[in-house]
Amino acid sequence: MTFAETAPNPSAALAIRLALLANAIHQSVLIALVPVLQQELGLGLGQLGLIVGLGLGVSMISMPVLAWHAGEGRTGPVLLWAVLGGGVSAAVLAGAIMLGARGMLQGAALFAVLLAARAAYGLSAPAALPVAQALTGMQGRGGNVIGGLGRLGAIAGAGRILGSGLAAPLVFLGPAAPVLAVLPLYAAAALWLVPAGRLQAAPPVMRRSTGAGAGAGVMPRLSFLAVPFLAQGGIGMVHIAFGAALVARFGLGAESASAMTGFSLMAASLVALAMQLLLIPRFHGRERRGRQGGAVLCLLGAGCALLPGAPWLLTAAAVLLAGGAALLLSANLALALDQTAPAGRGRVAGMFSGAQLAGLALGTTMAGFLAEISTTLPLWAAFLLTIAVVAFSAVTPARATALQPQPAIGGDRLCQQKGTSE
């Protein structure tokens, strides 16, 4: 069950959908714009990797903290902070790109403003995801937490599709146009969240019906955290090196490489969206297999990126990585939430989001510097990271068990409810 299905009113459900959608579009258009930003702003891949990676690195620290605050009953303010910060970040980023393309902002000043915009993003926007994941972990239809997480991923996947699809046509209107397109979504989400009382109620707390570990704490096993960290590190490396590989291997221009990158990421997001809606919910009770199967798909995707040949191999790599990661990360988080006491699920969701962003930050930052040596080095590094993902996924945790609804814990504002669950 997603947050949208358990929110106290339709406005809250719409707000979180818009927040997740805006965040996904924000990220995907920035990745697709890498070749254009190189050309228009005169930035190297190392600098662009650092710009992209900084926002993710800051999120690694801010996400668990914001998720903890949401778990203490401040869900509404945390989500409002997420959408306002994301909107400010997008506005500053678009303004810096426009001024840089016109030569009005250059060199160290341009680089500093871009870094500041990404830092603002990292301190705010990504917090919407762990809040929604924690609420989903508290109540899943028939205990199908992995299905609820898959549906949350579907919202983000739809945003990545829109972002990748918009990047190609909008970039011809100006290098900042794709970033500006995300501002109305952030504004709409903020307008829905501003009125007081939007998120004062939440789904009932859930607990294990059987099995050991019902009172588990909030520190997941190393293998649980290593999987999202390494997987997202490999994906970040491939994404940053994608446009550069197209230019180096096939001699494409910046606009064509950006368009091809956007098309490939859109195709990958479509596959991930289909998996999240149709396949992942069917893995309820088979989360271990989903974890291992997703890791193998990621390995195949990283291997495809290394193969010489036509550009479609890079598209195939993006598709396999996206589909594999969708299954791998949903199954991995579902298993971890199942082994965590209800009161700690908000913190665990925040830790997992932080681990993903830490890996993505490291991957994007390192990829930029490796690509300046050779465009194939980031792809080899991604392949090695996915081998490690397969190894960690082979460390199979206990099977997830069904969840049963329980009365809300007294005094916990996040867990207060009105009425009964379905």
Buried (B, 14 or more C-beta within 10 A) or exposed (E): BBBBBBBBEEBBBBBBBBBBBBBBBBBBBBBBBBBBBBBBBBBEBBBBBBBBBBBBBBBBBBBBBBBBBBBEBBBBBBBBBBBBBBBBBBBBBBBBBBBBBEEEBEEEEBBEBBBBBBBBBBBBBBBBBBBBBBBBBBBBBEBBBBBBBBBBBBBBBBBBBBBBBBBBEBBEEBBBBBBBBBBEBBBBBBEBBEEEEBBBBBBBBBBBEEEEBBEBEBEBEEBBBBBBBBBBBBBBBBBBBBBBBBBBBEEBEBBBBBBBBBBBBBBBBBBBBBBBBEBBBEBBBBBBEBBBBBBBBBBBBBBBBBEEEEBEBBBBBBBBBBBBBBBBBBBBBBBBBBBBBBBBBBBBBBBBBBBBBBBBBBBBBBBBBBBBEEBBBBBBBBBEBBBBBBBBBEBEBEEBBBBEBBEBEEEBBBBBBEEEEE
